[in-house]
Amino acid sequence: AAIAENTPNLAQAIVNLGVVTTNWRDVDGTENLTRFDGSNVTSFPEVRDYFAGDVVPAVRAVAEDYRELDTTPPPVDVFPPLLIIVGILVFAYGLAMLVITRVTAPPYADPPGTIGPNSATGEEASSDELALVGAGSSS
């Protein structure tokens, strides 16, 4: 009563302390969060200890690998333009092959043994000739 009379804001903070600290004891979304040793992480102090004791040391342990990757020539930012250039070259090569084969390929002719226009007369095959196709095959 004396604290509430002399310092009402402090008294209000003390009264509401339980409501505020409840959220510190149970952090939402940490039901499946565990430390590297298998212990559960559910409160803010445990989350702080998790980052200080597990995550930060683990990142420090591999930080040199990232620094080496960043400083080893060629720099990583060289690869995207290089891949685009290679892709353009491959596309141009494929397009050139299409053009070259169209220009240099002989005109289309039916391969021997196919059904199509009669090569001797230029006429289409008759229905009787088509019926004979596959007559000697066995099923």
Disulfide bonds with the S-S distance in Angstrom:
none
